[in-house]
Structures are given as structure tokens and as C-alpha cells.
Amino acid sequence: MSVSKVFVARLANCGVFDPDGLRIGKVRDVIVVFRAAHAPRVNGLAVEVPGKRQIFIPIKQITSIGSAQIIADGVVDLRRFEQRGEEVRLIGEIIGRRVTFADGSGAGTIDDVSIEQDDADDWNVGQLFLRLPRKGASFFGKAPSRYATWDELEIDLSVEGDHSATAFLTAHSEMRPSDLATTLLELPRDRMYEVAAELPDERLADVLEEMYEEDQVAIIEHLDDQHAADVLDRMQPDDAADLVARLDAERTEQLLELMEPEEAEDVRMLLEFAPNTAGGLMTTDPVIVSQDTTIAEVLAIIREKELPAALATTVFVTMSPYEPPTGRFLGIVHFQRLLRHPPHETIGTILDRSSEPVRTETPDAEVSRVLASYDLMALAVVDEEHRLVGAITVDDVLDHILPADWRSPNRQQKNPAQAPRLIGRAPRGGSHAAGGPHQREGGAHGGH
């Protein structure tokens, strides 16, 4: 059932469909344009489509807004959404912002914003739901709240304005790291830095690992040294090494000094290897056990949710010690083989000794050839004394051989196979509703 009023937090991740029921994507934000002496007018929706990019659908093309889905009619322009200067995102830039009441009666934080359809079928910002500061005896209870209209408030949209990212992060809390990385990169640059700074260290580490290196560096450079070091501690050592290698030498040394000693030691070791060698591609955190470890114990280790899936596929067996560089490398055991033997059996009895490791200086082309030739998910890397110093996984190699800008939304839009089926591409100048204050110069909303 279509509604004429809806709070935008409920629209986050809501599915968008064409009239035939074909899914176009999901809502990531509501785009509005400010007007003098009036509440902002809704311009359209930022919708994520296959390929992890956002497109723009004008509000005039939205024929129905229901509790679980949105219907869009007409030809959808599949070019990547480029936010323009006069536009503001309600979820990304308004929700979570601290405001004051125009009559001087106090302040509050915007928790949600409603959009309402008027008699002319235009959508405008309606009521805003505000959380008010706790006072006195109510400090430990539920925070007071109230509704307000746009003209009752004074809102500072400058970068320096007080703007919490909590509401934005809550709305996107269920996103996978790769999706959240894409969403962050779609935000205005200053807003992206604000939100990234409020992400928990573990979450930000996961998100950074899904970004292009230039974006990783930009975010790290906007964090204070201790915060940046804490995030690097939680990244995979090879990803952390790739990131700090792009910083200037002074900042790199500062961050390494602030990192946990063991994590910093791994990163320092990886920085010694050329990026196009096995040593430069490897991670120093594979699953390493002794040959006396039981299969039950190994299964318990790889069941840990913190362990990346690629590393959980292969167990590396060595002599003592069991931290890289280990004792002599003995062999590997694939996850599938573990499931075919009794839990009490020791891993040394099912060891695959035929899988030859590569040396730290092995060229990347040879590493790729070995992985492909023997259908391996992970490959052992040893030093000249045959000690295990790390492992290379398939995703490490893919990250290395793909074009440097493969994560970029601009690159993704060039692949027509990622477009939703049966959804056409509007001609330039054809996707926006004609006339009215929200018509754009040049017509279609998309890449320039």
C-alpha cells in the first residue's frame, strides 16, 4: 500500500522494483534540495544497484512507497549517482546532526526525518523526530524526545557543525564491509571522514581492506595517530603493510611505534619484500599447528568467526616454534580432508606433503601459476631455511593482478553486465522530470 508520509530511516535498504516486480536495487539515501523559507524538497532516491554502485531515481518516477518496497516507473538511468552542490542526503548528512530551536528554547539531535507528499504530488521534508538532552533525574532514564518542523529549527550544515555519525552507522549496521566501503565512498568527502572516524576499530579495519589504496590512505591520514595505529593492529598484516607503505616514512614509523609490538613486527617484515614477490603478497597470519594436533582441535580453530574464510581453507603444519618464522615446514591439510577423518586422529597422519611451497623471492607470476595449476586456495611461503614465514591466498593474488582501480565505482559502471535486467538506460537529458525547481541542468542525473 502506498503512503503519503514516511520516515526515511525506514526506507534504508528498502527494495526498489519496477512495475513488473523486477528488482532494481535498494534505497541507500533520500536526496533533497534546500529552498529559502520552505522545507527542503525531495529530489529523488539514491539507489544501490548490482555492481555496488548508486544511481539516482527522481522522485517523480516513484509511483508507490510501501512498508517493504518501492515501485519506480519509467526508464531508469543507470549512470552512477554524482551528488551535486545543492543536494543533501537525509540519512548521510541530516540524521544525527545536532540542531537548536529557533526560539532559543534548547537543542536536540535529529533521529529521523519524515517526507510527505503534498496536493501537487511533490514530496517535501515534513516533521523531524528529535532526541533531547537528558536533564536532572531523567539522566539515567529514557532520553526525552519531540517532533518539530523544519522552520522551528536552526541547522548548521558546515563541516564544523556538530554532527554525530551514530544514526548513519545504525542505519548501515547490517552492511557487509564491502558494501559499507562503497557507501562511504559515495558520501561527500568530509562526511566520509566524519563517519569513518566514528566506526569501531575492528569495523573500520574491515572496511578499509575493501577500499582502493588511495582511499585507505586518505582516511588513515584523517585519523589521529593512536586511532590509526589501533585500526592497523586489526587489519590483516599484508593489508596493513600495503597501506603504510604508501605513507611518508615519518608517519609510517610513528604508526608502527604505536602499534602492538607483535603486529608491528609482522608489518615491518612484510615491508622488506618487493610488492611483486611472494613475500610482498603473503599474510603472516595463516593457521599453523603441530603434527600432533587432533583434527577436532584444528576444526575448532578454523571455526573461529574472526578467521578470514580464505585462510580457513588450509592448515599449515610445521615444527616448533609455531609463529612465523616457524620451525621447518612439513606440509598442509585442506579443510575438506579434515571432514573425512575421525576427530581424534592427529593431523600429522593426513598431512599433504606433496604441495611444494614457494620462496619469499618467488615472482608474483609464478605464484599465480602454482595456485592455478594445483587448484590451491592458499600457498605456503618459506625462507631459505624452509621455515614457514607466511601464506598467500587466492584473494591476495586477485587483489594484486586486478587493475589498480577495480574497486572504483567509476570503473564498475563501465560493465554493462552489472546492470539490472530489463531496465533501460535513459538518454542524456531524459531521466529527470521536466520543469520545477528540482530539474537539473543537462537533464539526466549521473556521471559527468
C-alpha positions as CSV (number, residue, x, y, z in Angstrom):
1,M,0.0,0.0,0.0
2,S,1.3,3.4,-1.0
3,V,1.7,6.1,1.7
4,S,1.9,9.9,1.6
5,K,4.2,10.2,4.7
6,V,7.1,8.1,5.7
7,F,10.2,8.4,8.0
8,V,13.3,8.0,5.9
9,A,15.2,5.7,8.4
10,R,12.6,3.1,7.4
11,L,13.5,3.4,3.8
12,A,17.1,2.5,4.3
13,N,17.8,-0.8,2.5
14,C,14.2,-1.0,1.2
15,G,13.9,-2.8,-2.1
16,V,13.1,-0.8,-5.2
17,F,11.2,-2.6,-8.0
18,D,9.8,-1.8,-11.5
19,P,6.0,-2.2,-12.2
20,D,6.6,-5.8,-13.3
21,G,8.2,-6.8,-10.0
22,L,11.8,-6.9,-11.2
23,R,14.2,-5.7,-8.5
24,I,16.2,-2.6,-9.4
25,G,18.1,-2.2,-6.2
26,K,17.8,-0.9,-2.6
27,V,17.5,2.5,-1.1
28,R,20.7,4.0,0.3
29,D,19.5,7.6,0.9
30,V,16.9,10.3,0.2
31,I,18.2,13.3,-1.8
32,V,16.8,16.7,-1.0
33,V,17.3,20.3,-2.2
34,F,17.1,23.2,0.2
35,R,14.8,26.1,-0.5
36,A,14.6,29.6,1.1
37,A,11.7,29.9,3.5
38,H,10.5,26.4,2.8
39,A,11.2,22.9,4.0
40,P,13.6,21.0,1.6
41,R,12.1,19.4,-1.4
42,V,12.8,15.7,-2.1
43,N,14.6,15.4,-5.4
44,G,14.9,11.6,-5.6
45,L,16.4,8.4,-4.1
46,A,20.0,7.2,-4.2
47,V,19.6,3.5,-5.0
48,E,22.3,0.8,-4.9
49,V,22.1,-1.5,-8.0
50,P,24.1,-4.6,-8.8
51,G,27.8,-3.7,-9.2
52,K,27.7,-1.9,-5.8
53,R,27.2,1.5,-7.3
54,Q,24.5,4.1,-6.6
55,I,22.2,5.5,-9.2
56,F,19.6,8.3,-8.9
57,I,15.9,7.8,-9.4
58,P,13.9,11.1,-9.5
59,I,11.0,11.2,-7.0
60,K,8.6,11.8,-9.9
61,Q,9.3,8.2,-11.1
62,I,8.4,6.8,-7.7
63,T,4.8,5.6,-8.0
64,S,4.4,3.8,-4.7
65,I,6.1,3.8,-1.4
66,G,5.1,0.9,0.8
67,S,6.2,-0.6,4.1
68,A,8.5,-3.1,2.4
69,Q,9.0,-2.0,-1.2
70,I,9.1,1.0,-3.5
71,I,7.9,1.0,-7.1
72,A,9.6,3.0,-9.8
73,D,8.1,3.6,-13.2
74,G,9.7,4.7,-16.4
75,V,13.2,4.3,-17.8
76,V,15.9,4.2,-15.1
77,D,19.1,6.0,-15.7
78,L,21.9,3.6,-14.7
79,R,24.8,6.1,-14.7
80,R,26.5,6.4,-11.3
81,F,24.9,9.0,-9.0
82,E,27.1,12.1,-8.6
83,Q,25.9,14.3,-5.7
84,R,25.8,18.0,-6.7
85,G,26.4,21.1,-4.6
86,E,22.8,22.0,-3.9
87,E,21.9,18.5,-2.8
88,V,21.9,17.0,0.7
89,R,21.5,13.3,1.8
90,L,18.9,13.0,4.6
91,I,20.4,9.8,6.1
92,G,24.0,10.6,5.4
93,E,24.1,14.3,6.3
94,I,21.0,15.3,8.2
95,I,20.1,12.4,10.5
96,G,22.4,12.5,13.5
97,R,23.0,16.3,13.3
98,R,22.7,18.4,16.4
99,V,20.3,21.4,16.0
100,T,19.0,24.3,18.1
101,F,15.4,25.6,18.3
102,A,14.9,28.9,16.5
103,D,13.1,30.3,19.6
104,G,16.1,29.7,21.8
105,S,14.4,27.1,23.9
106,G,17.1,24.4,23.6
107,A,18.8,21.9,21.4
108,G,18.4,18.3,20.2
109,T,19.7,15.7,17.8
110,I,17.8,14.7,14.7
111,D,16.9,11.0,15.0
112,D,14.7,10.7,11.9
113,V,13.1,12.8,9.2
114,S,9.7,12.4,7.6
115,I,9.0,13.1,4.0
116,E,5.4,14.0,3.0
117,Q,3.5,14.2,-0.3
118,D,1.5,17.4,-0.9
119,D,-1.6,18.0,-3.0
120,A,0.6,18.7,-6.0
121,D,2.2,15.2,-5.6
122,D,5.6,16.8,-4.6
123,W,7.5,15.3,-1.7
124,N,8.9,17.6,1.0
125,V,10.6,17.2,4.3
126,G,7.9,17.2,7.0
127,Q,8.4,16.5,10.7
128,L,11.7,15.8,12.3
129,F,12.0,13.5,15.3
130,L,14.5,14.8,17.8
131,R,16.2,13.4,20.9
132,L,16.6,16.0,23.6
133,P,19.4,16.2,26.2
134,R,18.8,14.3,29.4
135,K,18.4,16.6,32.4
136,G,18.3,16.1,36.2
137,A,16.6,13.0,37.4
138,S,15.9,11.8,33.9
139,F,19.6,11.5,33.1
140,F,19.6,7.7,33.7
141,G,16.2,7.1,32.1
142,K,15.0,7.2,28.5
143,A,16.1,10.4,26.7
144,P,13.2,12.8,26.1
145,S,12.1,13.4,22.5
146,R,9.8,15.6,20.5
147,Y,8.7,16.3,16.9
148,A,9.5,19.6,15.2
149,T,9.0,21.2,11.8
150,W,11.9,22.5,9.6
151,D,11.1,26.2,10.3
152,E,11.3,25.6,14.1
153,L,15.0,24.6,13.9
154,E,18.4,26.1,13.1
155,I,20.6,23.6,11.3
156,D,24.3,24.1,10.8
157,L,25.4,22.1,7.7
158,S,29.0,23.2,7.8
159,V,31.7,20.6,8.3
160,E,32.5,22.1,11.6
161,G,28.8,21.7,12.7
162,D,28.1,19.2,15.5
163,H,27.1,16.1,13.6
164,S,27.1,12.6,15.1
165,A,27.5,9.7,12.7
166,T,25.7,7.3,15.1
167,A,22.4,7.3,13.3
168,F,24.1,6.8,9.9
169,L,26.1,3.9,11.3
170,T,23.0,2.4,12.9
171,A,21.1,2.5,9.6
172,H,24.0,0.7,7.9
173,S,25.0,-1.7,10.7
174,E,23.9,-4.8,8.8
175,M,26.0,-4.0,5.8
176,R,28.9,-6.2,4.8
177,P,32.3,-4.4,4.9
178,S,32.5,-4.2,1.1
179,D,29.0,-2.6,0.8
180,L,29.8,-0.2,3.6
181,A,33.0,0.8,1.9
182,T,31.1,1.6,-1.2
183,T,28.5,3.6,0.7
184,L,31.2,5.6,2.5
185,L,32.9,6.5,-0.8
186,E,29.6,7.8,-2.1
187,L,29.4,10.4,0.7
188,P,30.8,13.9,0.4
189,R,34.5,13.6,1.3
190,D,34.3,15.5,4.6
191,R,31.3,13.5,5.7
192,M,33.1,10.3,4.8
193,Y,35.9,11.2,7.2
194,E,33.4,12.0,10.0
195,V,31.7,8.7,9.7
196,A,34.9,6.7,9.3
197,A,36.3,8.3,12.5
198,E,33.3,7.0,14.5
199,L,33.4,3.4,13.3
200,P,34.7,0.9,15.8
201,D,38.4,0.0,15.1
202,E,37.5,-3.6,14.0
203,R,34.7,-2.4,11.7
204,L,36.9,0.3,10.2
205,A,39.7,-2.2,9.6
206,D,37.4,-4.5,7.7
207,V,36.0,-1.6,5.6
208,L,39.5,-0.2,4.8
209,E,40.5,-3.7,3.5
210,E,37.7,-3.4,0.9
211,M,38.9,0.0,-0.4
212,Y,41.2,1.2,-3.1
213,E,44.6,2.1,-1.5
214,E,44.3,5.8,-2.2
215,D,41.0,5.9,-0.3
216,Q,42.6,3.9,2.6
217,V,45.4,6.4,2.8
218,A,43.1,9.4,2.7
219,I,41.1,8.0,5.7
220,I,44.1,7.0,7.7
221,E,45.6,10.4,7.3
222,H,42.5,12.0,8.8
223,L,42.7,9.9,11.9
224,D,44.9,10.8,14.9
225,D,48.0,8.6,15.3
226,Q,46.7,6.4,18.1
227,H,43.4,5.8,16.4
228,A,45.1,5.0,13.1
229,A,47.5,2.6,14.8
230,D,44.6,0.8,16.6
231,V,42.9,0.3,13.2
232,L,46.1,-1.0,11.6
233,D,46.5,-3.5,14.5
234,R,43.2,-5.0,13.5
235,M,43.9,-5.3,9.7
236,Q,45.4,-8.3,8.1
237,P,49.2,-7.7,8.3
238,D,49.6,-7.8,4.5
239,D,46.8,-5.2,4.0
240,A,48.3,-3.0,6.8
241,A,51.7,-3.2,5.2
242,D,50.4,-2.2,1.8
243,L,48.7,0.8,3.4
244,V,51.6,2.1,5.5
245,A,53.9,1.6,2.5
246,R,52.0,4.5,0.8
247,L,52.5,6.9,3.7
248,D,55.5,9.1,4.2
249,A,58.4,7.5,6.1
250,E,57.9,9.7,9.2
251,R,54.2,8.8,9.6
252,T,54.9,5.2,8.9
253,E,57.4,5.0,11.7
254,Q,55.1,6.9,14.1
255,L,52.3,4.4,13.5
256,L,54.5,1.4,13.8
257,E,55.8,2.6,17.1
258,L,52.2,2.9,18.4
259,M,51.0,-0.5,17.1
260,E,51.1,-3.6,19.2
261,P,54.7,-4.9,19.1
262,E,53.8,-8.3,17.5
263,E,51.6,-6.7,14.9
264,A,54.2,-4.0,14.1
265,E,56.9,-6.7,13.8
266,D,54.8,-8.5,11.1
267,V,54.2,-5.3,9.2
268,R,57.9,-4.4,9.3
269,M,58.9,-7.8,8.0
270,L,56.4,-7.5,5.1
271,L,57.7,-4.1,4.2
272,E,61.1,-5.7,3.5
273,F,59.8,-7.6,0.5
274,A,59.1,-6.3,-3.0
275,P,55.4,-6.0,-3.7
276,N,55.6,-8.2,-6.8
277,T,57.1,-11.2,-4.9
278,A,55.6,-13.9,-2.8
279,G,56.9,-12.1,0.3
280,G,55.1,-9.0,-0.7
281,L,51.9,-10.8,-1.3
282,M,51.7,-13.1,1.7
283,T,50.0,-12.7,5.1
284,T,51.7,-13.7,8.3
285,D,48.6,-14.9,10.0
286,P,47.8,-18.4,8.5
287,V,46.6,-21.3,10.7
288,I,49.7,-23.0,11.9
289,V,49.7,-26.2,14.1
290,S,51.9,-29.1,15.1
291,Q,51.6,-32.5,13.6
292,D,50.3,-33.8,17.0
293,T,47.2,-31.6,16.9
294,T,44.0,-33.5,16.7
295,I,41.5,-33.0,13.9
296,A,38.9,-31.9,16.5
297,E,41.3,-29.2,17.8
298,V,42.0,-27.9,14.2
299,L,38.3,-27.8,13.4
300,A,37.7,-25.7,16.5
301,I,40.4,-23.2,15.4
302,I,39.1,-22.7,11.8
303,R,35.6,-22.4,13.2
304,E,36.5,-19.0,14.7
305,K,34.4,-16.3,13.1
306,E,37.3,-13.8,13.1
307,L,39.4,-16.0,10.8
308,P,39.1,-14.9,7.2
309,A,37.4,-17.5,5.0
310,A,40.3,-17.8,2.6
311,L,42.7,-18.6,5.5
312,A,40.3,-21.2,7.0
313,T,40.5,-23.4,3.9
314,T,44.1,-24.5,4.6
315,V,46.0,-25.6,7.7
316,F,49.8,-25.3,7.7
317,V,51.8,-27.8,9.7
318,T,55.4,-27.1,11.0
319,M,57.9,-28.0,13.6
320,S,58.2,-25.7,16.7
321,P,58.0,-22.8,17.0
322,Y,54.6,-22.1,15.6
323,E,54.8,-18.4,15.0
324,P,56.4,-17.1,11.7
325,P,59.2,-17.7,11.1
326,T,58.3,-21.2,12.3
327,G,60.3,-24.4,12.6
328,R,60.7,-26.5,9.5
329,F,57.6,-26.5,7.2
330,L,56.1,-30.0,7.0
331,G,53.0,-29.7,4.8
332,I,49.4,-28.7,4.6
333,V,45.9,-30.1,5.2
334,H,42.9,-28.9,3.3
335,F,39.7,-28.2,5.1
336,Q,37.7,-30.8,3.1
337,R,40.2,-33.6,4.2
338,L,39.6,-32.8,7.8
339,L,36.0,-33.7,7.5
340,R,36.8,-37.1,6.1
341,H,38.6,-38.4,9.2
342,P,37.8,-39.1,12.8
343,P,38.1,-36.1,15.2
344,H,40.5,-38.0,17.5
345,E,43.0,-38.6,14.7
346,T,46.1,-36.4,14.6
347,I,46.7,-34.1,11.7
348,G,50.1,-35.5,11.0
349,T,48.5,-38.7,9.8
350,I,46.7,-36.9,6.9
351,L,49.3,-34.4,6.0
352,D,49.7,-33.5,2.4
353,R,53.5,-33.3,1.8
354,S,53.3,-33.1,-1.9
355,S,52.3,-29.4,-2.0
356,E,55.5,-27.5,-2.7
357,P,55.9,-24.1,-1.0
358,V,57.3,-21.0,-2.7
359,R,60.2,-18.9,-1.5
360,T,59.7,-15.3,-0.4
361,E,61.5,-14.0,-3.5
362,T,59.3,-16.0,-6.0
363,P,57.8,-13.7,-8.6
364,D,54.1,-13.0,-8.5
365,A,53.6,-14.6,-11.9
366,E,55.0,-17.9,-10.7
367,V,52.8,-17.7,-7.5
368,S,49.7,-17.3,-9.7
369,R,50.8,-20.2,-11.9
370,V,51.2,-22.5,-8.9
371,L,47.9,-21.7,-7.4
372,A,46.1,-22.2,-10.7
373,S,48.0,-25.3,-11.7
374,Y,47.2,-27.2,-8.5
375,D,43.8,-25.7,-7.7
376,L,45.0,-24.3,-4.4
377,M,43.2,-21.8,-2.2
378,A,46.4,-21.0,-0.2
379,L,50.1,-21.5,-0.7
380,A,52.9,-21.7,1.8
381,V,55.8,-19.2,1.7
382,V,59.1,-20.3,3.2
383,D,62.5,-18.8,3.7
384,E,65.9,-20.2,2.7
385,E,65.9,-22.4,5.8
386,H,62.5,-23.9,4.8
387,R,60.7,-22.2,7.7
388,L,57.2,-21.0,7.1
389,V,57.0,-17.2,7.1
390,G,53.5,-16.7,5.7
391,A,50.9,-17.8,3.2
392,I,49.3,-16.5,0.1
393,T,45.6,-16.9,-0.6
394,V,43.7,-16.6,-3.8
395,D,42.1,-13.3,-2.8
396,D,45.6,-11.9,-2.2
397,V,46.6,-12.7,-5.8
398,L,43.3,-11.4,-7.2
399,D,43.8,-8.1,-5.4
400,H,47.3,-7.9,-6.9
401,I,46.5,-8.8,-10.5
402,L,43.3,-6.8,-10.9
403,P,43.6,-3.3,-12.2
404,A,44.5,-0.8,-9.5
405,D,41.2,1.0,-9.7
406,W,39.0,-2.2,-9.8
407,R,37.2,-1.1,-6.6
408,S,36.3,2.3,-8.0
409,P,32.5,2.9,-8.7
410,N,33.6,4.8,-11.8
411,R,35.2,1.6,-13.2
412,Q,32.2,-0.6,-12.1
413,Q,29.7,1.4,-14.2
414,K,31.6,0.5,-17.4
415,N,30.5,-3.1,-17.1
416,P,27.0,-3.4,-18.7
417,A,26.6,-6.9,-17.4
418,Q,26.2,-5.5,-14.0
419,A,23.1,-3.5,-14.9
420,P,19.6,-4.8,-13.7
421,R,17.9,-6.8,-16.5
422,L,15.1,-5.2,-18.4
423,I,15.9,-1.8,-17.0
424,G,16.8,0.6,-19.8
425,R,19.3,3.4,-19.8
426,A,17.8,6.8,-20.2
427,P,19.2,9.1,-23.0
428,R,21.1,12.1,-21.8
429,G,18.6,14.8,-20.7
430,G,15.8,12.3,-20.4
431,S,15.5,10.9,-16.8
432,H,14.5,13.9,-14.8
433,A,11.1,15.2,-14.5
434,A,10.7,18.2,-16.7
435,G,10.3,21.6,-15.1
436,G,10.2,22.6,-11.5
437,P,12.9,23.8,-9.2
438,H,14.5,20.3,-8.9
439,Q,15.2,19.9,-12.6
440,R,18.9,19.7,-13.3
441,E,21.0,21.4,-15.9
442,G,21.8,18.9,-18.6
443,G,18.8,16.6,-17.6
444,A,19.9,13.2,-16.6
445,H,21.4,12.6,-13.2
446,G,24.6,10.7,-13.4
447,G,28.2,10.8,-14.4
448,H,29.6,14.0,-16.0
